[in-house]
Structure formats: structure tokens, C-alpha cells
């Protein structure tokens, strides 16, 4: 199965780089149309109010540049309409579908979040069951609330040493389908924030044998199709639809994302109607142009650019392994339960051996580097290495980590040791909290506020997550167990960034 998927990916890459398609892929129709509008010197009696920058305050104009304002237009004549594309947006989306191996692709200006929400609303109706990996992003919980879909949570595998969630196994999906044969489909996160993918090809076979849909939150995997040494992309593995963050791993502007569909299992007309419902009616042409150009960049130069990123990531991984107290992993972990493949550009570094928690390492690097990590948790920090980085930056990061390792004793605190011990205990307790109400029912129910210390046994009315990575510790409708309460207590003490609850200090929770 691995070889079959790999062959499909390689075949697609060769097709995308054939002379005929390269000629097409060099084009950036949306950016070209926006630039033409600017060159024509049109007098703008239309939105946005800054009128191409002439009405903008000089401070913001100087900060982002006059060009950004000049290209920030709206859906006037010649620039098409995202909600009913017939011109340059339609052409740009067709080029994206060709480059990514999709039958249809849709530009997203509300981030990947709107893509996963659209998949749920297009695939399901209120009251339908949907098998969902429990390590989902909080945007999927939002989609469940909006749709009234009933989640059947499936636990991912867990790497207790690094303290991270891995992928979902085919066996877990099969078991969930056996218990819930009427489920509309399966929604998984692959790759995870840490670059770990599930065995999507085998999962797709299981799901499709039963006439179900396979939907994938592939926010962190838009680059996979453009290099043979990266994991297999979801579409090549048989996914019916996937949402990708062009801004996360490619060169799109923040919020620039894309939704791909392959095959005819998902109703395209309904999906388009859902996107019109969810997406802004004032779509940003800066964001959409950046998707257009990022696609062109990958289709014409992706393998070379990604090769640079892979080499830089491997050098960082090699250097980290020479520093006492630090650990990391890469593709060598593939084959373990929940680890089908690993994206090498994600470098997770376990820092517990320094006697420091990840949040402390993040703060130290920012203050003394200054270097900003992608995210931190209690046991690790995560770095995303991209083709926009260079070897000097990698060495600078490694030198900073080595210096911190040599001086870690100067920064250790007694309370950190207690936190690390509590974190290990939390990771080892892997049971999922029981679901008592649907996320929608719990969200719209009457709530009351209780101290965290008194929340055990109550039903949560809100999402509680550390952000990043945005994987909920507690979802609306789940009963707060003693293990969850302990987890939240550790998070509160750690100072990790919390997103979702009304009280971000976690002194209290909103419960049904």
C-alpha cells in the first residue's frame, strides 16, 4: 500500500512538471488581474475606504508599504467574485486543482478553519454522527457546534515520552465504524501539528468500503505533493476532501488557505453553498493573490525549495542531538502505532532533560535570541523549518539551545520540577472524557460558572485549549473528569496560553 501511494504521488508530481502544465502553472491570473487594475490608474469610488492607500494613515502606509494598499481591492469589474467565480478566480482555482491533484479547489480567506467547517456542513446534517479524531483543532469543534453533528471521538495514539498526540490507527477507525455504522464519515487530522501522519490510504479503504466519506484536516500538509521525501498527501491516499493552510507551510499570507475535493462522494453544489454561507463577502484579494502565487511557486520550483527546507531541518535535528538534555525525532519513527510517516520539516525538541518546561525555553529564546519558536508545551518546543530559513539561522538557533543547556541550572525553579512531574502524570492518563451532550446542545444550554476545583463531574459548556496547537483539552458536552481537572490545573500553573474559555486564567469554568 505504501508503494502504491508513493507511486501515485510521484506520478502526479511528474505530470505537474510536464512542459504543457508548467506553461500553465507559471501563470498567476488573479495577481495579474489585480496588478492590471492598479496599472490602469482607475479612480476608485468603491471600497475599501483607504482608496488604494491615499486615505490610509502614513504610519500604517509606511509600515506595510503603499503597494499593499494599491493591491487591496474588491470584486469590481474584471476581478471576479469568490462566491460565484467565472473569471480570474475560477481560473486560479482550476490551476490550483491541477497543481495539488484535486478535481476541484476552493480558495479560503477565513483560514483553514472555514475549510474544515465547510467539510462538516457539506457532508452532514443536524443529528448525523461523524467519527472524529479527538486531537482535532478547535475549529472542528466550532463546525460541530454550527452543524449540530454528533461527534464520535476516536483517541489518537500518544507518545508519552514527548507528550504529544500522534495519528489515529486504521484499527481504531474500523472499530468506531463497527460501533456506529450509521456515521456519515470520518474526519481526521493528518498531519498533526508535529508532522505525524495517519495511514490514510488504509483508512480510506476501510471508510470507502462502507460507503462513507473521509475528510482530512491537512492544514499542515500543503507541501506534501511537491516533494517525494515528504509524507503522502491526503488526496493521493484517497481522501474525499481536505483543507490546507497555504500560509502555514507555503508562502501565502496569514489566513490564506485552500479546500480540495477529489471524486464525487461529496456534493460539490452543497459545498459551494456552505462556503458562500461561511466565507466573508468581502474576500481579500491580497490573500487570494498570495494563494495564486504560492501555488505557482510550488508547481514550478517546489522540489528545489522544499529540498532546501529538508536539508536545513535535518541539520537542526543533527545539532540538537549533540546537545545534552535535548531530544528530537524524525522520519525514523515511522512504522510505530499512530506514526505512518513524519514530516521532517517539523522539529519537535523535548526539553525536560534540562529541568525546564517548554514555555520557559520559548520565553528564554525570545528574550535572548531573539528567536521565536512555533509553539511550546510543558515537555517540548516545536520549530517549523521552511525554505525561507537559511543555514545561519539554523546555527544561531542551535547555538542558543546549546548555551541554554550549559546554563540551564541557572534558570531551574522548584515549581518547574513539580510541573514536569505533574505533566508526565497527565500524559500517562489517556482516557477520553465521556460525551454527555452534543457540542451544539452544550454550547447553547444555560451555563453557570464554577471554580475549577469544583468542576469535576460537571458538563463543560465551552472549549478549553492551549493555543497553539489548538487541540481541545475539553470540548462542549464532555463531562469534566478528575483527570481533565488535573490537566487544567497543570496548564493553569504552567502559564501556557489558553484559548476558548470565558475565563482564560482557568480559575473558573462555564458548565451546563
C-alpha positions as CSV (number, residue, x, y, z in Angstrom):
1,X,0.0,0.0,0.0
2,X,2.8,2.4,0.8
3,X,4.5,1.8,-2.6
4,X,1.1,2.2,-4.4
5,X,0.5,5.6,-2.7
6,X,4.1,6.7,-3.3
7,X,3.8,5.8,-7.0
8,X,0.6,7.8,-7.3
9,X,2.3,10.8,-5.7
10,X,5.4,10.6,-7.9
11,X,3.2,10.2,-11.0
12,X,1.3,13.3,-10.1
13,X,4.5,15.3,-9.5
14,X,5.8,14.3,-12.9
15,X,2.5,15.4,-14.5
16,X,2.6,18.7,-12.7
17,X,6.0,19.4,-14.0
18,X,5.4,18.4,-17.6
19,X,6.0,21.1,-20.2
20,X,2.4,21.7,-21.0
21,X,1.3,22.1,-17.4
22,X,4.4,24.1,-16.4
23,X,3.4,26.6,-19.1
24,X,0.0,26.9,-17.5
25,X,1.3,26.8,-13.9
26,X,3.7,29.8,-14.5
27,X,0.6,32.0,-14.8
28,X,-0.8,33.8,-11.8
29,X,-4.2,35.0,-13.3
30,X,-5.5,36.6,-10.1
31,X,-2.4,38.5,-9.2
32,X,-2.1,39.6,-12.9
33,X,-5.6,40.9,-12.8
34,X,-5.1,42.9,-9.6
35,X,-1.9,44.4,-11.0
36,X,-3.6,45.4,-14.2
37,X,-6.3,47.1,-12.3
38,X,-3.6,49.1,-10.4
39,X,-1.7,50.0,-13.6
40,X,-4.9,51.3,-15.3
41,X,-5.0,54.1,-12.7
42,X,-8.7,53.6,-12.0
43,X,-10.3,56.4,-9.9
44,X,-11.7,54.5,-7.0
45,X,-15.2,55.3,-5.9
46,X,-15.6,52.0,-4.2
47,X,-14.5,50.0,-1.1
48,X,-12.1,49.7,0.7
49,X,-12.1,53.1,2.3
50,X,-8.4,53.7,2.1
51,X,-8.8,54.2,-1.7
52,X,-5.6,52.3,-2.7
53,X,-3.7,53.9,0.2
54,X,-4.3,57.6,-0.3
55,X,-6.7,57.6,2.6
56,X,-4.6,55.5,4.9
57,X,-2.7,56.9,7.8
58,X,1.0,57.5,6.9
59,X,2.1,55.3,9.8
60,X,0.4,52.1,8.5
61,X,1.2,53.0,4.9
62,X,4.9,53.2,5.8
63,X,4.8,50.0,7.9
64,X,3.2,47.8,5.2
65,X,4.0,49.7,2.0
66,X,2.0,51.6,-0.5
67,X,1.9,48.6,-2.8
68,X,-0.1,46.5,-0.3
69,X,-2.9,49.2,-0.2
70,X,-2.8,49.6,-4.0
71,X,-3.4,45.9,-4.5
72,X,-6.0,45.7,-1.8
73,X,-9.1,45.8,-4.0
74,X,-12.6,44.3,-4.0
75,X,-14.7,42.4,-6.5
76,X,-15.1,45.1,-9.2
77,X,-15.4,44.6,-12.9
78,X,-12.7,42.2,-14.2
79,X,-11.7,40.9,-10.7
80,X,-14.4,38.2,-10.4
81,X,-16.4,37.1,-7.3
82,X,-15.2,34.4,-4.9
83,X,-18.7,33.4,-4.2
84,X,-19.7,32.9,-7.9
85,X,-16.3,32.7,-9.7
86,X,-16.5,32.8,-13.5
87,X,-13.3,34.7,-14.4
88,X,-9.8,35.1,-12.9
89,X,-10.7,33.5,-9.6
90,X,-12.2,30.5,-11.4
91,X,-9.0,30.2,-13.5
92,X,-6.7,30.5,-10.4
93,X,-8.7,27.8,-8.6
94,X,-8.5,25.4,-11.6
95,X,-4.7,25.9,-11.7
96,X,-4.6,25.1,-8.0
97,X,-6.6,21.9,-8.5
98,X,-4.2,20.8,-11.3
99,X,-1.2,21.5,-9.1
100,X,-2.4,19.8,-6.0
101,X,-4.0,16.8,-7.7
102,X,-7.6,17.7,-6.9
103,X,-10.8,17.7,-9.0
104,X,-11.9,21.0,-7.5
105,X,-10.1,23.5,-5.3
106,X,-11.6,26.5,-3.5
107,X,-9.8,29.5,-2.1
108,X,-10.4,30.2,1.6
109,X,-9.9,33.7,3.1
110,X,-11.1,32.8,6.6
111,X,-8.2,30.4,7.2
112,X,-8.2,26.6,7.2
113,X,-10.8,26.8,9.9
114,X,-13.5,27.7,7.5
115,X,-12.4,24.8,5.2
116,X,-12.9,22.1,7.9
117,X,-16.2,23.7,9.0
118,X,-17.4,23.7,5.4
119,X,-16.5,20.0,5.0
120,X,-18.6,19.1,8.1
121,X,-21.6,21.2,7.0
122,X,-21.4,19.9,3.4
123,X,-21.1,16.3,4.4
124,X,-23.5,16.1,7.3
125,X,-26.9,17.3,8.5
126,X,-28.0,18.0,12.1
127,X,-28.2,14.8,14.1
128,X,-25.8,12.9,11.9
129,X,-22.9,11.1,13.5
130,X,-19.4,11.8,12.4
131,X,-16.3,9.9,13.6
132,X,-13.8,12.5,14.7
133,X,-10.2,12.2,15.9
134,X,-10.1,13.6,19.5
135,X,-6.9,15.5,18.6
136,X,-8.8,17.8,16.3
137,X,-8.2,21.5,16.0
138,X,-10.8,23.7,17.9
139,X,-12.1,24.9,14.6
140,X,-13.6,21.4,14.1
141,X,-15.4,21.7,17.4
142,X,-16.8,25.0,16.1
143,X,-18.0,23.1,13.0
144,X,-19.8,20.6,15.2
145,X,-21.5,23.4,17.1
146,X,-22.6,25.1,13.9
147,X,-23.8,21.9,12.2
148,X,-25.5,20.1,15.1
149,X,-23.5,17.0,14.2
150,X,-22.9,14.3,16.9
151,X,-19.2,13.5,17.2
152,X,-18.0,10.0,17.9
153,X,-14.5,10.7,19.2
154,X,-11.6,8.4,18.5
155,X,-8.5,8.5,20.6
156,X,-5.2,9.0,18.8
157,X,-2.1,7.2,19.8
158,X,0.1,9.1,22.3
159,X,3.9,9.4,22.6
160,X,4.2,9.6,26.3
161,X,7.9,10.4,26.2
162,X,7.4,13.5,24.2
163,X,4.0,14.2,25.5
164,X,2.3,14.6,22.1
165,X,-0.7,13.1,20.3
166,X,0.1,11.0,17.2
167,X,-2.2,9.8,14.5
168,X,-5.3,7.6,14.6
169,X,-4.8,3.9,13.6
170,X,-6.9,2.1,11.0
171,X,-8.0,-0.3,13.6
172,X,-9.4,2.5,15.8
173,X,-11.4,3.8,12.8
174,X,-12.7,0.3,11.9
175,X,-13.8,-0.2,15.5
176,X,-15.6,3.1,15.6
177,X,-17.4,2.3,12.3
178,X,-18.4,-1.1,13.7
179,X,-19.9,0.6,16.8
180,X,-21.5,3.4,14.8
181,X,-22.5,2.0,11.3
182,X,-24.7,5.0,10.6
183,X,-21.9,7.5,10.9
184,X,-21.7,9.8,7.9
185,X,-18.0,9.6,7.6
186,X,-14.6,10.1,9.3
187,X,-12.8,13.4,9.9
188,X,-9.1,13.1,10.9
189,X,-6.2,15.5,11.4
190,X,-3.2,14.4,9.3
191,X,-0.5,15.6,9.7
192,X,-0.6,16.5,13.3
193,X,1.0,19.8,14.4
194,X,4.2,17.8,15.0
195,X,4.2,16.4,11.4
196,X,2.9,12.9,12.1
197,X,0.5,11.3,9.6
198,X,-2.0,8.5,9.9
199,X,-2.2,5.6,7.5
200,X,-4.7,7.5,5.3
201,X,-4.6,5.0,2.4
202,X,-5.7,2.1,4.6
203,X,-8.2,4.2,6.5
204,X,-9.7,5.4,3.1
205,X,-10.1,1.8,2.0
206,X,-11.9,0.9,5.3
207,X,-14.1,4.0,5.1
208,X,-15.0,3.7,1.4
209,X,-15.8,0.0,1.7
210,X,-18.7,1.1,3.9
211,X,-19.8,3.9,1.7
212,X,-18.6,6.7,4.0
213,X,-16.7,9.9,3.5
214,X,-13.1,10.5,4.5
215,X,-12.4,14.2,5.3
216,X,-9.0,15.4,6.4
217,X,-7.8,18.5,8.2
218,X,-4.5,18.7,6.3
219,X,-3.7,22.2,7.5
220,X,0.0,21.5,7.9
221,X,0.4,19.4,4.7
222,X,0.0,21.6,1.6
223,X,3.6,21.0,0.7
224,X,3.5,17.2,0.6
225,X,2.6,16.7,-3.0
226,X,5.6,18.7,-4.2
227,X,8.5,16.6,-2.8
228,X,9.0,12.8,-2.8
229,X,10.6,12.7,0.6
230,X,7.6,14.2,2.3
231,X,4.6,12.2,3.5
232,X,1.9,11.1,1.1
233,X,-0.8,13.8,0.6
234,X,-4.3,13.1,1.7
235,X,-5.8,13.2,-1.8
236,X,-3.3,10.7,-3.2
237,X,-4.3,8.4,-0.3
238,X,-8.0,8.5,-1.2
239,X,-9.4,11.4,0.9
240,X,-12.6,12.8,-0.5
241,X,-11.8,16.3,0.7
242,X,-9.0,18.1,2.6
243,X,-8.4,21.6,3.9
244,X,-4.8,23.0,3.8
245,X,-3.2,26.1,5.2
246,X,-1.2,27.8,2.4
247,X,0.1,30.2,5.0
248,X,1.3,27.6,7.4
249,X,3.9,25.7,5.3
250,X,4.0,27.6,2.0
251,X,4.4,31.3,1.2
252,X,0.8,32.5,1.4
253,X,-0.3,35.4,3.7
254,X,-1.8,34.6,7.1
255,X,-5.3,33.2,6.7
256,X,-4.7,32.1,3.1
257,X,-5.9,28.6,2.8
258,X,-7.5,26.2,0.3
259,X,-10.0,23.4,0.2
260,X,-9.6,20.4,-2.2
261,X,-12.1,17.8,-3.3
262,X,-11.5,14.6,-5.2
263,X,-14.1,12.2,-6.5
264,X,-17.9,12.6,-6.4
265,X,-18.7,11.4,-2.9
266,X,-19.0,14.9,-1.6
267,X,-21.8,17.1,-3.1
268,X,-19.9,20.0,-4.8
269,X,-23.0,22.1,-5.1
270,X,-23.8,21.8,-1.4
271,X,-20.1,22.5,-0.5
272,X,-20.2,25.7,-2.6
273,X,-23.4,26.8,-0.9
274,X,-21.8,26.2,2.5
275,X,-18.7,28.2,1.5
276,X,-21.0,31.1,0.5
277,X,-22.6,30.9,3.9
278,X,-19.4,30.8,5.9
279,X,-16.9,33.0,4.0
280,X,-16.6,36.7,4.1
281,X,-18.5,38.6,1.3
282,X,-15.5,41.0,1.3
283,X,-12.8,38.5,0.2
284,X,-9.3,39.8,0.5
285,X,-7.6,40.0,-2.9
286,X,-4.2,40.2,-1.2
287,X,-4.9,36.8,0.5
288,X,-6.3,35.2,-2.7
289,X,-3.4,36.6,-4.8
290,X,-0.9,35.1,-2.3
291,X,-2.6,31.7,-2.7
292,X,-2.3,32.1,-6.5
293,X,1.4,32.9,-6.3
294,X,2.2,30.2,-3.7
295,X,0.7,27.6,-6.0
296,X,2.8,28.9,-8.9
297,X,5.9,28.8,-6.8
298,X,5.4,25.2,-5.7
299,X,4.3,24.0,-9.1
300,X,7.4,25.4,-10.8
301,X,10.1,25.3,-8.1
302,X,8.6,23.3,-5.2
303,X,11.0,20.3,-5.2
304,X,14.1,22.6,-5.1
305,X,12.7,24.9,-2.4
306,X,11.5,22.0,-0.3
307,X,14.8,20.2,-0.6
308,X,16.4,23.2,1.0
309,X,13.9,23.1,3.9
310,X,14.5,19.4,4.3
311,X,18.3,19.8,4.5
312,X,18.0,22.7,6.9
313,X,15.7,20.7,9.2
314,X,18.0,17.7,9.1
315,X,20.9,19.9,10.1
316,X,19.0,21.3,13.0
317,X,17.9,17.8,14.1
318,X,21.6,16.7,13.9
319,X,22.8,19.6,16.0
320,X,20.0,19.2,18.6
321,X,21.1,15.6,19.1
322,X,24.6,16.8,20.1
323,X,23.2,18.9,23.0
324,X,22.9,17.2,26.4
325,X,19.4,17.3,27.8
326,X,17.7,17.7,24.5
327,X,15.9,15.0,22.3
328,X,14.2,15.1,19.0
329,X,12.8,12.7,16.4
330,X,12.3,12.4,12.7
331,X,11.2,10.0,10.0
332,X,12.9,7.1,11.7
333,X,9.8,6.9,14.0
334,X,7.6,5.9,11.1
335,X,6.0,2.5,11.5
336,X,5.1,2.8,15.1
337,X,1.3,2.8,16.0
338,X,-0.1,6.1,15.1
339,X,3.0,7.1,13.1
340,X,2.7,6.2,9.5
341,X,5.0,8.9,8.2
342,X,6.7,12.0,9.6
343,X,7.2,15.4,8.0
344,X,10.9,16.2,8.6
345,X,10.4,20.0,8.4
346,X,8.7,19.8,11.9
347,X,11.4,19.6,14.6
348,X,10.0,18.8,18.0
349,X,12.6,19.1,20.7
350,X,12.0,17.6,24.2
351,X,13.5,19.9,26.8
352,X,12.5,18.1,30.0
353,X,16.1,16.9,30.3
354,X,17.2,20.5,31.0
355,X,14.9,20.6,34.0
356,X,12.9,23.4,32.2
357,X,9.4,23.3,30.7
358,X,8.8,24.2,27.1
359,X,7.2,27.5,27.9
360,X,10.3,28.6,29.8
361,X,12.5,27.7,26.9
362,X,10.3,29.6,24.5
363,X,10.5,32.7,26.6
364,X,14.3,32.4,27.0
365,X,14.8,32.0,23.3
366,X,12.7,35.0,22.5
367,X,14.4,37.2,25.1
368,X,18.0,36.2,24.4
369,X,17.9,35.1,20.7
370,X,15.7,36.8,19.8
371,X,14.3,33.6,18.3
372,X,10.6,32.7,18.2
373,X,9.5,29.0,18.3
374,X,6.3,27.8,16.6
375,X,4.9,26.6,19.9
376,X,5.8,25.2,23.3
377,X,4.2,22.9,25.8
378,X,5.2,21.5,29.1
379,X,7.7,19.0,27.8
380,X,8.8,20.3,24.4
381,X,9.2,23.2,21.9
382,X,8.4,22.9,18.2
383,X,10.3,24.5,15.3
384,X,9.0,24.7,11.7
385,X,11.9,24.8,9.3
386,X,11.0,26.3,5.9
387,X,12.6,27.3,2.7
388,X,12.5,30.8,3.9
389,X,15.1,30.0,6.6
390,X,18.8,29.7,6.0
391,X,21.8,27.8,7.4
392,X,22.9,30.8,9.6
393,X,19.6,30.9,11.3
394,X,19.7,27.2,12.0
395,X,23.2,27.5,13.5
396,X,22.1,30.5,15.5
397,X,19.2,28.5,17.0
398,X,21.4,25.5,17.8
399,X,24.0,27.8,19.4
400,X,21.3,29.4,21.6
401,X,20.0,25.9,22.6
402,X,23.5,24.8,23.5
403,X,24.1,27.9,25.6
404,X,20.8,27.4,27.4
405,X,21.7,23.7,28.0
406,X,25.0,24.8,29.6
407,X,23.3,27.3,31.8
408,X,20.0,25.5,32.5
409,X,20.8,25.2,36.2
410,X,20.7,29.0,36.5
411,X,17.1,29.0,35.3
412,X,15.6,26.0,37.1
413,X,12.8,26.6,39.6
414,X,11.4,24.3,42.2
415,X,7.9,24.8,40.9
416,X,9.0,23.8,37.4
417,X,10.1,20.4,38.7
418,X,6.7,19.9,40.2
419,X,5.0,20.9,36.9
420,X,7.1,18.5,34.9
421,X,6.2,15.7,37.2
422,X,2.6,16.6,37.0
423,X,2.8,16.8,33.2
424,X,4.2,13.3,33.0
425,X,1.3,12.1,35.1
426,X,-1.3,13.9,32.9
427,X,0.2,12.4,29.7
428,X,0.1,8.9,31.1
429,X,-3.7,9.2,31.8
430,X,-5.0,8.8,28.3
431,X,-8.8,8.2,28.7
432,X,-11.2,10.4,26.8
433,X,-13.7,12.4,28.8
434,X,-17.3,11.0,28.3
435,X,-19.6,12.8,26.0
436,X,-22.9,13.6,27.6
437,X,-24.3,16.2,25.2
438,X,-23.6,17.2,21.6
439,X,-21.3,20.2,21.3
440,X,-24.2,22.3,19.9
441,X,-26.5,21.3,22.8
442,X,-23.9,22.1,25.4
443,X,-22.9,25.4,23.8
444,X,-26.5,26.7,23.6
445,X,-27.6,25.3,27.0
446,X,-27.8,27.6,30.1
447,X,-24.5,27.8,31.8
448,X,-23.2,28.5,35.2
449,X,-19.7,29.4,36.4
450,X,-17.9,27.1,38.9
451,X,-14.4,27.2,40.3
452,X,-12.1,24.8,38.5
453,X,-11.6,22.9,41.8
454,X,-15.3,22.1,41.8
455,X,-15.8,21.4,38.1
456,X,-15.2,17.6,38.2
457,X,-18.4,15.8,37.4
458,X,-19.9,18.8,35.6
459,X,-20.6,19.0,31.8
460,X,-18.5,21.6,30.0
461,X,-20.2,24.3,28.1
462,X,-17.1,25.7,26.5
463,X,-13.9,24.8,24.6
464,X,-10.7,24.8,26.6
465,X,-7.5,24.5,24.6
466,X,-3.8,25.6,24.7
467,X,-3.2,27.6,21.6
468,X,-1.1,26.6,19.8
469,X,-1.6,23.7,19.0
470,X,-5.4,24.3,19.4
471,X,-6.2,20.7,20.3
472,X,-9.0,20.9,22.9
473,X,-8.4,19.6,26.4
474,X,-12.1,19.9,27.0
475,X,-15.0,20.2,24.5
476,X,-18.5,21.4,25.0
477,X,-20.7,18.5,26.1
478,X,-17.9,16.5,27.7
479,X,-18.0,15.6,31.4
480,X,-15.1,17.1,33.4
481,X,-13.3,14.1,34.8
482,X,-10.8,14.2,37.6
483,X,-8.1,13.6,35.0
484,X,-9.2,16.6,32.9
485,X,-9.5,18.8,36.0
486,X,-5.9,17.8,36.9
487,X,-4.8,18.6,33.4
488,X,-6.3,22.0,33.5
489,X,-4.8,22.7,36.9
490,X,-1.3,21.9,35.4
491,X,-2.0,24.1,32.4
492,X,-3.1,27.0,34.8
493,X,0.1,26.6,36.8
494,X,2.3,26.5,33.8
495,X,1.4,29.8,32.3
496,X,0.7,28.3,28.8
497,X,-1.5,30.3,26.5
498,X,-5.1,29.3,26.9
499,X,-7.8,29.9,24.3
500,X,-11.6,29.3,24.3
501,X,-12.9,29.6,27.8
502,X,-14.6,32.7,29.1
503,X,-12.0,32.8,31.9
504,X,-8.6,32.3,30.3
505,X,-7.0,32.2,33.7
506,X,-8.8,28.9,34.3
507,X,-9.8,29.9,37.8
508,X,-13.4,29.1,36.7
509,X,-15.2,27.1,34.0
510,X,-18.5,27.5,32.3
511,X,-20.6,24.4,32.8
512,X,-24.1,23.2,31.8
